[in-house]
Amino acid sequence: MEQIFSQLFYEVEKHRDAVLVTLIADRGSAPRKAGAQMLVGAEGRLVGTIGGGAVEGRSIQLSQQLLAQRRSCIREFPLHQAPERDIGMVCGGDVTAHFQFIPAEDPLWSETASRALALLNRHTAGWLVLAEDGSAPALLDRESVVSGSLPEDTAQALRTPGFSMAAGYISLPLPIGQRALLFGAGHISQALCPLLTTIGFRPVVFDDRPELANTRLFPTAEQVICGDFTRISDYLTITDEDFVVIMTSGHVRDFQVEEQTLRGPFAYVGVIGSRRKTASVNQRLLEAGTDPLLLARRIVIHASEDVGLADPMALCVATSALTAFQNIGLPEGRIPLTEAILYICNCPKSNSVVTTLDAATACAVEHPTARVPSYLMDKNYSRGTEAIDETPYKYPHNYGGWVEQQYLPDEVKNEVFFEPSGNGQDTGCRQKKDK
């Protein structure tokens, strides 16, 4: 997005109109997801991409027509074989794009681009807001409307973690990148740092070895710190938005970083080590006074987020360990916690619960007024006397527990939120598969 704003500012300064193309919906298989953007000028694509192929080609052509007509629009592109609207793609889904005409003479766009670049350069959270009808844009930060105008309640609803639509507006968070704090500057960090940069993270590397903690080895890092592992707070402050990766030169330094990190806020903590090391480190953290309930809660989250449906018993084991610890305390409480850690470490892993939740949440935000079919709303159906196929509603238990019928609102009736990973027990609904 930074490239798009830079190019947009340049185009406006040169008195050249442009069209900003934004994917606002994707269903099924699609080359890019909602939020992808491309800037188009009179000569064609300027910067960005919405996935290439026929969709991008058609979008460039339409953008050039809109430049001549000086207007905005929304257009849907089917990515499956539909004779009446076939565009030569068979991905199997559909995408909807918003085409925003940007007149060079409008000072609001120049102001919006300039202030968005300032937020990006300061790594400050912000949101670009586009009107579905192509009218004036707005730019938000966490506290106020930085450019343009919006009612405060609408602005607050649009400050979402990801792409969203509400009240006739499209909200796109500025990609300021989250910090990835890499403790240890060895060969793994040297390989990981440039990779993190390519996916939008801002790596910060910390080590106590001057020969490794230097910008020559980490040219893509936002900051390289040579410091004392026992006094991290003297060099940087870890926040609840930071991703911490610990891979120092030894277990002792790993433990020093873990002990300090786990006493404060963070978004994520990852440590490289064997299962035996995991159990040993957790034991030492308890002995060092790290809040054991924090550890127990992290075990529960790990069971849901990273194991999930691959082994549903992981959550039972984790919550049982938490309850056991709360009831018996230290020192014996360490035993059920260790049992839960070892169980979860040995489980197959799946994040399908998280991806399903994210997809369903995004859909609900995008379609805030959608309603389920009327026959699913409570009308006090007599479950024991429902006559098969004689009413719109089919009581699933009369069909063996599951029956084919529309469950989702009309606007999203073909959406698929749950994609099983295939790991462990995460294989999907057996009843439906068997049918």
KAKA-V316167 format. One record per residue. N is the residue number from 1. SS is DSSP state (A for helix, B for strand, O for the rest). Layout:
n=[N/N]
ss=[SS/SS]
This chain:
n=[1/2/3/4/5/6/7/8/9/10/11/12/13/14/15/16/17/18/19/20/21/22/23/24/25/26/27/28/29/30/31/32/33/34/35/36/37/38/39/40/41/42/43/44/45/46/47/48/49/50/51/52/53/54/55/56/57/58/59/60/61/62/63/64/65/66/67/68/69/70/71/72/73/74/75/76/77/78/79/80/81/82/83/84/85/86/87/88/89/90/91/92/93/94/95/96/97/98/99/100/101/102/103/104/105/106/107/108/109/110/111/112/113/114/115/116/117/118/119/120/121/122/123/124/125/126/127/128/129/130/131/132/133/134/135/136/137/138/139/140/141/142/143/144/145/146/147/148/149/150/151/152/153/154/155/156/157/158/159/160/161/162/163/164/165/166/167/168/169/170/171/172/173/174/175/176/177/178/179/180/181/182/183/184/185/186/187/188/189/190/191/192/193/194/195/196/197/198/199/200/201/202/203/204/205/206/207/208/209/210/211/212/213/214/215/216/217/218/219/220/221/222/223/224/225/226/227/228/229/230/231/232/233/234/235/236/237/238/239/240/241/242/243/244/245/246/247/248/249/250/251/252/253/254/255/256/257/258/259/260/261/262/263/264/265/266/267/268/269/270/271/272/273/274/275/276/277/278/279/280/281/282/283/284/285/286/287/288/289/290/291/292/293/294/295/296/297/298/299/300/301/302/303/304/305/306/307/308/309/310/311/312/313/314/315/316/317/318/319/320/321/322/323/324/325/326/327/328/329/330/331/332/333/334/335/336/337/338/339/340/341/342/343/344/345/346/347/348/349/350/351/352/353/354/355/356/357/358/359/360/361/362/363/364/365/366/367/368/369/370/371/372/373/374/375/376/377/378/379/380/381/382/383/384/385/386/387/388/389/390/391/392/393/394/395/396/397/398/399/400/401/402/403/404/405/406/407/408/409/410/411/412/413/414/415/416/417/418/419/420/421/422/423/424/425/426/427/428/429/430/431/432/433/434/435]
ss=[O/A/A/A/A/A/A/A/A/A/A/A/A/O/O/O/O/B/B/B/B/B/B/B/B/B/B/O/O/O/O/O/O/O/O/O/B/B/B/B/B/O/O/B/B/B/B/B/O/O/O/O/A/A/A/A/A/A/A/A/A/A/A/A/A/A/A/A/A/O/O/O/B/B/B/B/B/B/O/O/O/O/A/A/A/O/O/O/O/O/O/O/O/B/B/B/B/B/B/B/B/B/O/O/O/O/A/A/A/A/A/A/A/A/A/A/A/A/A/A/A/O/O/O/O/B/B/B/B/B/B/O/O/O/O/O/O/B/B/B/B/O/O/O/B/B/B/O/O/O/O/A/A/A/A/A/A/A/O/O/O/O/O/B/B/B/O/O/B/B/B/B/B/O/O/O/O/O/B/B/B/B/B/O/O/O/A/A/A/A/A/A/A/A/A/A/A/A/O/O/O/B/B/B/B/B/B/O/O/O/O/O/O/O/O/O/O/O/O/O/O/O/B/B/B/B/O/O/A/A/A/A/A/A/O/O/O/O/O/O/O/O/B/B/B/B/O/O/O/O/A/A/A/A/A/A/A/A/A/A/A/O/O/O/O/O/O/B/B/B/B/O/O/O/A/A/A/A/A/A/A/A/A/A/A/A/A/O/O/O/O/A/A/A/A/A/A/A/A/A/A/A/A/A/A/A/A/A/A/A/A/O/A/A/A/A/A/A/A/A/A/A/A/A/A/A/A/A/O/O/O/O/A/A/A/A/A/A/A/A/A/A/A/A/A/O/O/O/O/O/O/A/A/A/A/A/A/A/A/A/A/A/A/A/A/A/O/O/O/O/O/O/O/A/A/A/O/O/O/O/O/O/O/O/O/O/O/O/O/O/O/O/O/O/O/A/A/A/A/O/O/O/O/O/O/O/O/O/O/A/A/A/O/O/O/O/O/O/O/O/O/O/O/O/O/O/O/O/O/A/A/A/A/A/O]
